[in-house]
């Protein structure tokens, strides 16, 4: 029997905008008190990137099964609210789609060029 197909995933980019009424020590104290570093991201989520954008906060991109979207939201609400305002951007990997479209475009172009050549 073959292995089941891997579960489809989405990408989720989260803007964690710093509450500028708190200094770094206040932010870190809150995150530590809430267990942020153990709770986020939840099990089953992969960190794709985690960057600091000066003057904004942190930008985290996760890869996760869509079924875990609510779990990520709950962990943000439990752990990050009070030090971050948040924005969520669910996305998908466009690279395979782009490659297919480019391949189809090249095939069509080559077909048209071949048809336009005099015999």
N, C-alpha and C positions, 0 to 999 in steps of 0.2 A: 504494500500500500504506500502511495506517495505521501510526502509531507503536505499538509494543507498550505494553501497559498498564504503568503504573509499578509497580515492585516494592513489595509490601506492606512496611510498616515497623512496628516496635515502638518503644515508649518504654522506656528503661532508666534508672531512678533509682539512683544509686550513692552510698552514704554512705561518705565517706572520713574515718574517725574518726582524729584525731590521736593519735599515740603520745606520751603526755604525759611520757614519760621523756626526750624530746628537746625542746629549745627551737626557736624559729622558725628560727634560723640553722642548726641541725642538720638540720631538715626540708628547708629550701631547698637546703642543700649536697647532701643525698642526691638530691633531685629533679633538681638540675642535673647531678650526676655520672651519673645514669641516663638523661639526655636526655628527661626527662618532658615538657617543654614542646614538644618536637618530636614525640614518639611518641604523646602522648595528647591528644585522642582519635584513634584510627586513621583513616586515609583511608576515606571513605564514611560516616562518622558525623557527624551535625550536633549541635552544642551547642544545646540548647533553653534551658537555664538552668544557672547555676553560682553557687551561693551559699555564703557562709560562715555557719555557725551557731556562734556563740560558745559555747565549752565543749564542742563536739562535733567540729567539723571542717568539711569541705566537703560540699555536697550537689550532685551533678552529675546533670542529666537529659539524656540523649542520645536522638536519633531515629536509628534505624539499621535496615537490612534484617536480619531474623532470622539470616540466614546469617553475619553478622559478630559475633554474640554471643560466639563462642569467641575471636575476634581481640581483642575488648575485654578479655575475661578474661585472656588471655595478656599483654596490655600492662600491665594492672594488676599481675599477678604479677611481671613483669619490672621495672617501674619504681616502683611505689608501695609494695610490701611492704617493711617495714622502717621506714616512717614513718607508715603508715596501716593500720588494720584496716578491713575493707570489709564492706559489706552491699549486696546487689543486689536490686532490685525491678523485674522486667520488668512492664510495664503496656501498656495500649492506650488510644487516644483514645476516650473515652466520649461526647464531644459529639455526633457524628452519631447514635449509638444513642439518646441521651437525646432528641434532637430528633425522631427517628422515633417513639419511645414517646409523647412528649407530643402529637405530631400525631395518632397513632392514638387516644389517650385522648380528645382533644378531639372527633374525629370520632364516636366511640362515644357520648360525652356528648351531642353535638348530635343524634344519631340518636335517642337515648332521650328527650331533651326534646321533639323533634318528635313522637314517637309518643305521648307523654303529654299533649299539648295536645288539648283537646276540639275536635271538628270544627265 
